[in-house]
Amino acid sequence: MRNPLDLSGRRVLVTGASSDSDIGRTLCVTLADLGAALVLTGRRPEPLEETRAALDEPGRHSVAPFDLADLDTLPGWMKGLAADGGPLDGVVHSASVQGYTVLRQMSRAQIDRYLTLNVGAALMLARGFAQKGVHAANGGSLALIGSVAGLKGQKGRSLYAASKAALVAVARSLALELADRRIRVNVVAPAVVMGSKAAEQFAMLPAEQNAALAAAHPLGYGTPQDVADTVAFLLASTGRWITGVTLPVDGGFTAG
Ligand SMILES: NC(=O)c1ccc[n+]([C@@H]2O[C@H](COP(=O)([O-])OP(=O)(O)OC[C@H]3O[C@@H](n4cnc5c(N)ncnc54)[C@H](OP(=O)(O)O)[C@@H]3O)[C@@H](O)[C@H]2O)c1
């Protein structure tokens, strides 16, 4: 039977793949279940190994710890990954700095941290992926995990929002720049996804703001699986003709 989401024989690099990242870990389990061979990255090796051990056929996947803030060496690191294990069919950038940044306490260091990982690494992953021999001969799919914070205002989130809004523009321009190599670039923009990050967020907000947040999700809060399934759709042949878009996965959050 035809399965348009089949990822057998595809090699995919996933950033933010640590076992303690709710979305990153679920992404890995989902892509592996669909047959992909994964390269898992983050800075700490142990949580990456924990994710790898939870995947279908752990031996099919590898762990490659790397600090994505090291933007200048990122493309060369990706060249090495391709030299060692073959070209990549997909890259998923899930690693991020998340949180609230109150304007009166905002600092240069904070701005650098958010923009370097959330935007700079996305750009350099694209640069690395576009290199000859790093992407498969028939092209590839770059999926950037954005956020509805980049599409709709939220108090205390201007810096995170700026970094995620930048991805919308990155996808549009790179979709054009990389189309001749058949590399597609898209953003998946989730609203609140249940898990440890959401729990931290709920704990920080006053009761009225929590109630308003819940009411702003007509279909309720999402799950990591909702995000992972959408990414799989963009990586698989189902996404063959989709590029430059930002797809909200948000239970209706941006509809209102
Ligand atoms: N949870 C939500 O409700 C929600 C909603 C909307 C959008 N999102 C987006 O969904 C994505 C996934 O969220 P998440 O909660 O699973 O993960 P996350 O907490 O945003 O990302 C943490 C992951 O990134 C890695 N990382 C952090 N700094 C790094 C660096 N300098 N170099 C390499 N790796 C680094 C961490 O591993 P190490 O610490 O080992 O490096 C960890 O695996 C994010 O892009 C987030 O913005 C989440």
The ligand as an SDF file (V2000), in Angstrom:
LIG
                    3D

 48 52  0  0  0  0  0  0  0  0999 V2000
    6.8340   24.0810   23.6060 N   0  0  0  0  0  0  0  0  0  0  0  0
    6.0000   24.9350   23.0310 C   0  0  0  0  0  0  0  0  0  0  0  0
    4.8940   25.2090   23.5160 O   0  0  0  0  0  0  0  0  0  0  0  0
    6.4180   25.5910   21.7330 C   0  0  0  0  0  0  0  0  0  0  0  0
    5.5020   26.4390   21.1060 C   0  0  0  0  0  0  0  0  0  0  0  0
    5.8670   27.0340   19.9090 C   0  0  0  0  0  0  0  0  0  0  0  0
    7.0910   26.7730   19.3580 C   0  0  0  0  0  0  0  0  0  0  0  0
    7.9740   25.9580   19.9870 N   0  0  0  0  0  0  0  0  0  0  0  0
    9.2570   25.7120   19.3300 C   0  0  0  0  0  0  0  0  0  0  0  0
    9.4110   24.3140   19.1850 O   0  0  0  0  0  0  0  0  0  0  0  0
   10.8130   23.9930   19.1330 C   0  0  0  0  0  0  0  0  0  0  0  0
   11.1210   22.8110   20.0490 C   0  0  0  0  0  0  0  0  0  0  0  0
   10.8370   23.1320   21.3840 O   0  0  0  0  0  0  0  0  0  0  0  0
   11.4210   22.2190   22.5580 P   0  0  0  0  0  0  0  0  0  0  0  0
   10.7800   22.7130   23.7990 O   0  0  0  0  0  0  0  0  0  0  0  0
   11.3500   20.7940   22.1890 O   0  0  0  0  0  0  0  0  0  0  0  0
   12.9880   22.5620   22.5340 O   0  0  0  0  0  0  0  0  0  0  0  0
   13.7670   23.8400   23.0770 P   0  0  0  0  0  0  0  0  0  0  0  0
   13.7630   23.8660   24.5440 O   0  0  0  0  0  0  0  0  0  0  0  0
   13.2850   25.0920   22.4320 O   0  0  0  0  0  0  0  0  0  0  0  0
   15.2340   23.5740   22.5720 O   0  0  0  0  0  0  0  0  0  0  0  0
   16.1470   22.9600   23.4100 C   0  0  0  0  0  0  0  0  0  0  0  0
   16.9990   22.0460   22.5760 C   0  0  0  0  0  0  0  0  0  0  0  0
   17.9190   22.8000   21.8210 O   0  0  0  0  0  0  0  0  0  0  0  0
   19.2430   22.3610   22.1190 C   0  0  0  0  0  0  0  0  0  0  0  0
   20.1200   23.5340   22.1080 N   0  0  0  0  0  0  0  0  0  0  0  0
   20.0100   24.6480   22.8750 C   0  0  0  0  0  0  0  0  0  0  0  0
   21.0460   25.4840   22.6270 N   0  0  0  0  0  0  0  0  0  0  0  0
   21.8160   24.8680   21.6850 C   0  0  0  0  0  0  0  0  0  0  0  0
   23.0230   25.2070   21.0240 C   0  0  0  0  0  0  0  0  0  0  0  0
   23.6680   26.3580   21.2710 N   0  0  0  0  0  0  0  0  0  0  0  0
   23.5370   24.3310   20.1240 N   0  0  0  0  0  0  0  0  0  0  0  0
   22.9150   23.1650   19.8630 C   0  0  0  0  0  0  0  0  0  0  0  0
   21.7650   22.7860   20.4410 N   0  0  0  0  0  0  0  0  0  0  0  0
   21.2220   23.6280   21.3500 C   0  0  0  0  0  0  0  0  0  0  0  0
   19.1440   21.7210   23.4910 C   0  0  0  0  0  0  0  0  0  0  0  0
   20.1350   20.7530   23.7130 O   0  0  0  0  0  0  0  0  0  0  0  0
   21.4790   21.1420   24.5240 P   0  0  0  0  0  0  0  0  0  0  0  0
   21.0430   21.9160   25.7240 O   0  0  0  0  0  0  0  0  0  0  0  0
   22.1010   19.8250   24.8460 O   0  0  0  0  0  0  0  0  0  0  0  0
   22.3060   21.9250   23.5780 O   0  0  0  0  0  0  0  0  0  0  0  0
   17.7870   21.0780   23.4080 C   0  0  0  0  0  0  0  0  0  0  0  0
   17.8690   19.8540   22.6890 O   0  0  0  0  0  0  0  0  0  0  0  0
   11.5450   25.2810   19.4690 C   0  0  0  0  0  0  0  0  0  0  0  0
   12.0230   25.8690   18.2820 O   0  0  0  0  0  0  0  0  0  0  0  0
   10.4820   26.1500   20.1060 C   0  0  0  0  0  0  0  0  0  0  0  0
   10.7490   27.5160   19.9570 O   0  0  0  0  0  0  0  0  0  0  0  0
    7.6570   25.3560   21.1630 C   0  0  0  0  0  0  0  0  0  0  0  0
  1  2  1  0
  2  3  2  0
  2  4  1  0
  4  5  1  0
  4 48  2  0
  5  6  2  0
  6  7  1  0
  7  8  2  0
  8  9  1  0
  8 48  1  0
  9 10  1  0
  9 46  1  0
 10 11  1  0
 11 12  1  0
 11 44  1  0
 12 13  1  0
 13 14  1  0
 14 15  2  0
 14 16  1  0
 14 17  1  0
 17 18  1  0
 18 19  2  0
 18 20  1  0
 18 21  1  0
 21 22  1  0
 22 23  1  0
 23 24  1  0
 23 42  1  0
 24 25  1  0
 25 26  1  0
 25 36  1  0
 26 27  1  0
 26 35  1  0
 27 28  2  0
 28 29  1  0
 29 30  1  0
 29 35  2  0
 30 31  1  0
 30 32  2  0
 32 33  1  0
 33 34  2  0
 34 35  1  0
 36 37  1  0
 36 42  1  0
 37 38  1  0
 38 39  2  0
 38 40  1  0
 38 41  1  0
 42 43  1  0
 44 45  1  0
 44 46  1  0
 46 47  1  0
M  CHG  2   8   1  16  -1
M  END
$$$$
